[in-house]
Amino acid sequence: MDSLEKLKRAIIEQVKSHVPVQTMWAECASTNVEQGTMVAKAEGLEYDDVLLGLGPDITVPEVGSKVLVGIVENQREATFLIFAEKITLKRLNGDVHGGLVKAESVTAELNALRQELNTLKSLFTGFVPVPGDGGAALKVTVATWAAATLTPVVSQSLQNPIVTHG
């Protein structure tokens, strides 16, 4: 078991045993997304291997931004991120749930679809059949509406670019 894994387990055990966690404000000096760690600087000291989260969920602060760091039992080597003023990446294990979306984009797409359906309903509501025309009046009524095809929505246009999954 490597030291990073030991630190993760130690933090989990400390939380379970309700040991108070001390905090301090610092500045994010650098990040390592692959390892899920960062280097924080506070009062001239560097805190290496500050955990950005546990397991598949991490929050990556922007370099140079203010961060709140937790220190387990006052040990400099047992630190973890609590809060970041600015975030460059938020990775969640969202694959199981289909991911996260931008609510404004989804709302706009749904409203556009509803508008199309309401237009079609209005056309049918106002339609007056002409006996013996073989459906020509219906074709003329919906021809303009049917000519404009709906374009498929690309899922990437609805995804929040700051949040990644997996």
C-alpha positions, 0 to 999 in steps of 0.5 A: 500500500503506497503512502497516498492510499495510507493517507486516504485510509487515515482520513476516513478513519479519523472522520469515523472516529470523530477526531476534530479536523483543523483547518487553514486557508492557503493558496493552490500552488500546483495540482496533479489530477492523475494522483488527485493531489495538490501542493498548497502554500500558506505562511511560507510553508508548502503542503505536498500531497494535499488530497483533492477528494477520496475515490473517484470524486475530486475537486481540482482548484485553479492554480493561484486560487484560495483554498481551505485545507483540512489537517488531520490531528495537526499533521502536515502530511495528512491534509485534504481539500475542503473548499476551493475558491475557483475550480478548474475541474470537478470529477464525479463518478457520474457514469452510473447516473448518465452524467450531469447536464447544464439545466439552462441548455436542457430547458431551452431544448425542451422548450423548443420541442414544446413550441414545435408540438404546439405549432403542430397542434395549432395547425390541426386545431385550425384545420377545416377538411375539404370534402373530396380533395383527397387530403390536399387541404391537410397537406397544404396546412402542414406543408410549411411545418413539416418542411422544417426538420428538427436537428438532433441534440448532441449530448456534449452540448448539454454537458457541463464542461467543468464536470467530468465523469468516471 
